[in-house]
Amino acid sequence: MKNILLDFEYSFNNNAGGSYLILKINGDNKILNHQAEILCQNPNSAFLPFYVRRENDSTFICYNITSKISLSQYIERKSLNKKELLDLLRNIARNLMLSDNYLLDLSGFILQPEFVFINPATAEASLIYVPVSYHRNPMEGLRTFLINLVINTSNSEESTRDNYLQRILNSIKSDTFNLVDFNRFIIDLRNSGEPYECEKNTVQQEAVADMDTLCRSPKDKAHEYATKNKRIRSAILLQPVFLIVVAIVCLLMVSQQIYDIISISGVVLIAAALDYLAVKKITANQDKREIIDNHHMESDNTGHREGCGHKRVFSSTELVRACDTIIISEASQNCYPYLESIGSHRIERIIIDKNKLVIGRLASMADHIMHEDTIGKLHAEITICEGTYYIKDLNSKNGTFVNGIRVPGNKEFEIKENDIIKFSNYEYVFRQQYV
């Protein structure tokens, strides 16, 4: 347990119900029951849900942080562009402005990156509110928090376009700074950047299309080639059938002594129209089969499907890596520890080739992606320090286990050779010997 800015002790705990940040309230600070009841009875994603527990003479506030990571972890894993930074600032400002609706005091919020929590999938921020009485001006702490947030997440390359970072800092440092005006300023600045962001999104979408074209496997290309050949063969085989039918009809007309050009031309035109419709029908059916086949192929390859209307946007690094082929001699030189899957699920190795390696479902932030639904968006993190390896659970719902023992949330747990690591229901053995 450690001391934090507000002179509270805190710890992390997890159980079958989820992961929790626990604040121990000192005897000098008394819980404001009316604020606690308002927050507990009117939950809002702007504030972390909590419950109060009393043991002997001590009072504990338990905040549910399941499936969330701290803001400090978030900005460490993700470089924020202009839009993302402005959205985050607007989200935090809006959450703080809600305090009036809940009869809360701004001084009760813990505004430190380690104690602001983010849903990594939606980038939505949730704040910790401590329902105790304070006698201090909260604006100084708020300004310091916002200034540090802007500086630590700044993208210098993007900032040179319109100097937006300096404009944000000037707004925070203004003598007349207040949340209402700051929120309005962020919204105006965000809207003024829409054309640039739309242009960037268009480029990203084009990049996704390019990657789909360039990175198709030989199997996919062969499937497409075979499909096209099948269409051509079907259309060619259909032509003699129509020619035979036209010839038979013409012979019947001759036998009936119908020789006029108009009648014969009409038969030919009708036959040509039927031929066109038949070829079109064949093509449409083949397209439909191809879509179904591609759906099954994609489902088999990935094990899951993205939601309707959603596309994964790949970074430039991912675009390069996705199309790279590694030479065998180069691959053999990559000597890293790894986790090797055991049990009934698919054979898999998680190569630990970074000082901090995050495992989870969220492709945009995890280093190793696991598509299983019981795995958290950011499930666990493996780190190395002076040759020793540690694993840390990132507030996952289903937990991380070492040799059958559940790892405490946000606390590093040493792992050694042949240790059994379990993410939810998926087991791996830790191999420190190199591959």
C-alpha positions in Angstrom: 0.0 0.0 0.0 1.3 3.4 -0.9 0.5 7.0 -0.1 -1.0 9.2 -2.8 -1.5 12.9 -3.2 -4.6 13.0 -1.1 -2.9 11.2 1.8 -4.8 8.0 1.2 -3.4 4.5 1.2 -4.4 2.4 -1.8 -4.1 -1.1 -3.0 -5.4 -3.4 -5.8 -7.5 -6.5 -5.4 -9.4 -8.8 -7.7 -11.9 -11.6 -7.3 -14.6 -13.4 -9.2 -16.5 -10.1 -9.5 -13.7 -8.2 -11.1 -10.7 -5.9 -10.4 -10.8 -3.2 -7.7 -8.8 -0.2 -6.6 -9.2 0.1 -2.8 -8.7 3.4 -1.0 -8.3 3.3 2.8 -9.8 6.4 4.4 -8.0 7.8 7.4 -9.8 8.4 10.6 -9.6 12.1 10.2 -11.6 12.0 7.0 -15.3 11.0 7.2 -17.4 9.7 4.4 -20.0 12.1 3.1 -22.9 9.6 3.1 -25.2 11.8 0.9 -22.6 12.0 -1.9 -21.8 8.3 -1.7 -25.5 7.4 -1.9 -26.1 9.7 -4.9 -23.2 8.1 -6.8 -24.1 4.5 -5.9 -27.8 4.9 -6.7 -27.2 6.9 -9.9 -24.3 5.2 -11.7 -22.7 7.1 -14.6 -19.7 6.0 -16.7 -18.1 9.4 -16.0 -17.3 8.2 -12.5 -15.9 4.8 -11.4 -18.6 2.8 -9.6 -17.7 1.9 -6.0 -19.0 0.5 -2.7 -18.0 1.3 0.8 -16.7 -1.4 3.2 -16.0 -1.0 6.9 -13.7 -3.2 8.9 -13.1 -2.6 12.5 -12.2 1.1 12.7 -11.2 1.4 9.1 -13.2 2.5 6.1 -12.4 1.3 2.5 -13.8 2.6 -0.8 -13.6 -0.1 -3.5 -13.7 1.2 -7.1 -14.5 -1.2 -9.9 -11.8 -0.9 -12.5 -12.5 -4.1 -14.4 -11.4 -4.0 -18.1 -10.0 -0.5 -17.7 -6.4 0.7 -17.6 -5.0 3.9 -16.0 -4.5 7.0 -18.1 -0.7 6.7 -17.6 -0.8 3.1 -19.1 -3.0 4.3 -22.0 -0.7 7.2 -23.1 2.3 4.9 -22.7 0.7 2.4 -25.1 -0.8 4.8 -27.6 0.4 8.0 -29.3 -2.5 10.4 -29.5 -3.2 12.4 -32.6 -4.9 15.8 -32.5 -8.4 14.4 -32.7 -7.8 11.8 -30.0 -6.2 14.3 -27.6 -9.1 16.8 -28.1 -11.7 14.0 -27.6 -9.9 12.9 -24.4 -9.8 16.5 -23.0 -13.4 17.1 -23.9 -14.4 13.8 -22.2 -12.6 14.7 -19.0 -14.0 18.3 -18.9 -17.5 17.0 -19.5 -17.1 14.4 -16.7 -16.0 17.1 -14.3 -18.8 19.4 -15.3 -21.3 16.7 -14.3 -20.2 17.1 -10.7 -22.9 19.9 -10.2 -25.7 17.5 -11.2 -24.5 15.1 -8.5 -23.9 17.8 -5.8 -20.2 16.9 -5.9 -17.2 19.1 -5.1 -14.4 19.3 -7.7 -11.8 18.9 -4.9 -13.0 15.3 -4.4 -11.6 14.1 -7.8 -8.2 12.5 -7.9 -6.7 14.0 -11.0 -3.5 12.1 -11.5 -2.8 9.9 -14.6 -2.5 6.8 -12.4 -6.0 7.3 -11.0 -7.9 8.3 -14.1 -9.1 5.1 -15.9 -9.7 4.5 -19.6 -11.8 2.0 -21.4 -9.1 1.1 -24.1 -11.8 0.0 -26.7 -13.7 3.3 -26.6 -11.1 5.7 -25.1 -13.8 6.8 -22.6 -12.4 8.2 -19.3 -13.8 7.5 -15.9 -12.8 9.5 -12.8 -12.4 8.6 -9.2 -14.4 10.6 -6.8 -13.7 10.4 -3.1 -16.8 11.4 -1.0 -14.9 13.1 1.8 -14.7 16.8 2.9 -11.8 18.9 1.7 -10.8 22.5 2.2 -8.7 23.5 -0.8 -8.9 25.1 -4.2 -9.1 22.3 -6.8 -8.3 24.6 -9.8 -4.6 24.5 -9.3 -4.5 20.7 -9.3 -6.8 20.6 -12.3 -4.6 23.0 -14.3 -1.4 21.0 -13.5 -3.1 17.8 -14.5 -4.3 19.2 -17.9 -1.0 20.8 -18.7 0.9 17.6 -18.0 -1.6 15.6 -20.0 -1.2 17.9 -23.0 2.6 17.9 -22.8 3.0 14.2 -22.3 0.7 13.2 -25.1 1.8 15.9 -27.6 2.5 15.0 -31.2 5.1 17.6 -32.3 4.7 16.7 -36.0 1.0 17.3 -36.0 1.2 20.3 -33.7 3.2 22.3 -36.3 0.2 22.3 -38.6 -1.9 24.8 -36.6 0.0 25.1 -33.3 -3.0 23.6 -31.5 -1.0 22.4 -28.5 0.1 26.0 -27.6 -3.4 27.2 -28.0 -4.7 24.6 -25.6 -1.9 25.5 -23.1 -2.7 29.2 -23.3 -6.4 28.4 -22.6 -5.5 26.4 -19.5 -3.1 29.0 -18.2 -5.6 31.9 -18.7 -6.5 33.9 -15.6 -10.2 33.3 -16.5 -9.9 29.6 -16.9 -13.1 27.6 -16.2 -14.5 24.3 -17.3 -17.4 25.6 -19.3 -15.3 27.9 -21.5 -12.5 25.3 -21.8 -15.0 22.6 -22.9 -16.5 25.0 -25.5 -12.9 25.9 -26.7 -12.0 22.2 -27.1 -15.2 21.6 -29.1 -14.5 24.6 -31.4 -10.9 23.5 -31.9 -12.0 19.9 -32.6 -14.6 21.0 -35.2 -12.2 23.3 -36.9 -9.9 20.2 -37.6 -12.6 18.1 -39.2 -11.5 18.5 -42.9 -8.0 17.5 -42.0 -9.2 14.5 -40.1 -11.6 13.4 -42.8 -8.8 13.6 -45.3 -6.6 11.5 -43.1 -9.4 8.9 -42.6 -9.8 8.7 -46.4 -6.1 8.0 -46.7 -6.3 5.3 -44.1 -9.3 3.6 -45.8 -7.3 3.6 -49.1 -4.4 2.1 -47.2 -6.7 -0.7 -46.0 -7.9 -1.4 -49.5 -4.3 -1.4 -50.8 -3.3 -3.9 -48.1 -6.2 -6.1 -49.0 -5.1 -6.2 -52.6 -1.3 -6.6 -51.9 -1.4 -9.0 -49.0 -3.9 -11.7 -50.3 -2.5 -15.2 -49.9 -1.8 -17.4 -52.9 -4.8 -19.5 -51.9 -7.1 -16.4 -52.1 -5.6 -15.5 -55.5 -6.0 -19.0 -56.8 -9.6 -19.1 -55.6 -10.4 -15.8 -57.4 -8.7 -17.0 -60.6 -10.6 -20.3 -60.5 -13.9 -18.5 -60.0 -13.3 -16.2 -63.0 -12.4 -19.2 -65.2 -15.5 -21.0 -64.1 -17.7 -18.1 -65.2 -16.0 -18.0 -68.6 -16.4 -21.7 -69.1 -20.1 -21.6 -68.2 -20.8 -18.7 -70.5 -18.9 -20.4 -73.4 -20.7 -23.8 -72.9 -24.1 -21.9 -73.0 -23.6 -20.5 -76.5 -23.9 -23.7 -78.5 -27.1 -24.5 -76.7 -28.7 -21.3 -77.8 -27.4 -21.7 -81.4 -28.9 -25.2 -81.6 -32.2 -23.8 -80.2 -32.2 -21.0 -82.8 -31.4 -23.4 -85.6 -34.3 -25.8 -84.6 -36.7 -22.9 -84.4 -35.6 -21.6 -87.9 -36.1 -25.2 -89.4 -39.6 -25.4 -87.9 -40.4 -22.0 -89.5 -39.1 -23.2 -92.8 -41.1 -26.4 -92.6 -44.2 -24.2 -91.9 -43.2 -22.1 -95.0 -42.5 -19.0 -92.8 -39.7 -17.2 -94.7 -40.2 -13.5 -93.9 -37.1 -11.7 -92.5 -39.1 -10.0 -89.7 -40.1 -13.3 -88.1 -36.6 -14.8 -88.3 -35.1 -11.6 -86.9 -37.5 -11.7 -84.1 -36.5 -15.2 -83.2 -32.8 -14.3 -83.3 -33.4 -11.2 -81.0 -35.4 -13.2 -78.5 -32.7 -15.9 -78.4 -30.0 -13.2 -78.0 -31.9 -11.6 -75.1 -32.4 -15.0 -73.4 -28.7 -15.7 -73.9 -27.7 -12.4 -72.2 -30.0 -13.0 -69.2 -28.7 -16.5 -68.7 -25.1 -15.3 -68.7 -25.9 -12.5 -66.3 -27.7 -15.0 -64.0 -24.6 -17.3 -64.0 -22.3 -14.4 -63.2 -24.6 -13.2 -60.3 -24.7 -16.7 -58.8 -21.0 -17.0 -59.0 -20.5 -13.7 -57.2 -22.9 -14.8 -54.5 -21.0 -18.0 -54.0 -17.7 -16.2 -53.9 -19.0 -13.8 -51.2 -20.2 -16.8 -49.1 -16.8 -18.6 -49.7 -14.9 -15.5 -48.7 -17.0 -15.2 -45.6 -16.2 -18.8 -44.5 -12.5 -18.4 -45.4 -12.2 -15.2 -43.3 -14.1 -16.8 -40.4 -11.8 -19.9 -40.6 -8.6 -17.8 -40.7 -9.4 -15.3 -37.9 -11.9 -17.2 -35.7 -14.2 -14.1 -35.5 -15.8 -11.4 -37.5 -15.8 -7.7 -37.0 -19.1 -6.0 -36.3 -21.2 -4.7 -39.1 -20.0 -1.4 -40.6 -16.6 -1.6 -38.7 -13.2 -1.7 -40.4 -9.9 -2.2 -38.8 -7.6 0.8 -39.6 -4.0 -0.3 -39.9 -1.0 1.8 -39.0 1.8 2.3 -41.5 4.0 -0.1 -39.5 1.3 -2.8 -39.6 1.0 -2.3 -43.4 4.6 -3.0 -43.8 4.7 -6.0 -41.4 1.6 -7.6 -42.8 3.2 -8.0 -46.2 6.7 -8.9 -45.0 8.3 -12.3 -45.5 11.0 -13.1 -43.0 14.0 -15.0 -44.3 14.7 -18.2 -42.3 18.2 -17.2 -41.4 16.9 -13.9 -40.0 14.2 -15.6 -38.0 16.6 -18.0 -36.4 18.6 -15.0 -35.0 15.6 -13.7 -33.0 16.3 -15.4 -29.7 13.6 -14.6 -27.2 11.8 -16.3 -24.4 8.3 -17.3 -25.1 5.0 -18.7 -23.9 3.9 -22.0 -25.5 0.3 -23.1 -25.5 -0.7 -26.3 -23.8 -4.1 -28.0 -23.5 -6.8 -28.4 -26.2 -6.7 -25.0 -27.9 -4.7 -24.2 -31.0 -0.9 -24.5 -31.0 0.5 -21.0 -30.4 3.7 -19.3 -29.2 3.8 -15.8 -27.7 7.3 -14.5 -28.4 8.5 -12.1 -25.7 10.5 -9.7 -27.8 9.9 -6.5 -26.0 10.7 -5.1 -22.6 6.9 -4.6 -22.1 4.6 -6.9 -24.0 0.8 -6.6 -23.7 -1.5 -9.5 -24.5 -5.2 -8.9 -25.3 -8.0 -8.7 -27.9 -7.6 -5.0 -28.8 -5.6 -5.0 -32.0 -4.7 -1.3 -31.9 -3.0 -1.5 -28.5 -2.0 -5.1 -27.7 1.3 -6.5 -28.9 0.1 -10.1 -29.1 -3.6 -10.5 -30.1 -5.8 -13.2 -28.8 -9.2 -13.3 -30.4 -11.0 -15.4 -27.7 -14.0 -13.7 -26.2 -13.0 -14.5 -22.6 -9.7 -12.6 -23.0 -9.7 -8.9 -22.0 -9.2 -6.1 -24.4 -5.8 -5.5 -22.7 -5.5 -8.7 -20.5 -2.0 -8.8 -19.2 1.5 -7.4 -19.5 4.9 -9.2 -19.4 7.9 -7.1 -18.5 11.6 -7.7 -18.1 13.9 -6.0 -15.5 17.5 -6.9 -15.1 17.0 -10.4 -16.6 14.0 -11.2 -14.5 10.5 -11.6 -16.0 7.3 -10.4 -14.5 3.6 -10.7 -15.4 0.9 -8.2 -14.4 -2.8 -8.5 -14.9 -4.4 -5.5 -16.4 -7.8 -5.6 -14.6 -9.1 -8.4 -16.7 -12.5 -9.9 -15.9 -11.4 -13.5 -16.0 -8.0 -13.1 -14.5 -4.4 -14.1 -15.0 -2.9 -17.1 -13.1 0.6 -18.4 -12.4 0.8 -22.0 -11.4 -2.9 -21.9 -10.3 -2.6 -18.7 -8.3 -4.5 -15.6 -9.5 -2.1 -12.6 -10.1 -3.2 -9.5 -8.2 -4.3 -6.7 -10.5 -1.7 -4.1 -11.4 1.0 -5.8 -9.4 4.1 -7.4 -11.0 4.4 -11.2 -10.3 7.7 -12.9 -11.1 7.6 -15.8 -13.5 10.3 -18.5 -14.0 11.2 -21.3 -16.3 8.3 -23.9 -16.8 5.8 -21.8 -14.9 2.2 -22.4 -16.1 0.6 -19.1 -17.2 -3.1 -19.0 -17.6 -5.1 -16.2 -19.3 -8.7 -16.9 -18.6 -9.1 -20.5 -19.7 -6.0 -20.6 -21.9 -2.8 -22.1 -20.6 0.8 -21.6 -21.6 4.2 -22.7 -20.3 6.9 -20.1 -19.9 10.1 -21.0 -21.6 13.0 -18.8 -20.8 15.3 -20.9 -23.0 15.5 -19.1 -26.3 13.9 -20.2 -29.6 
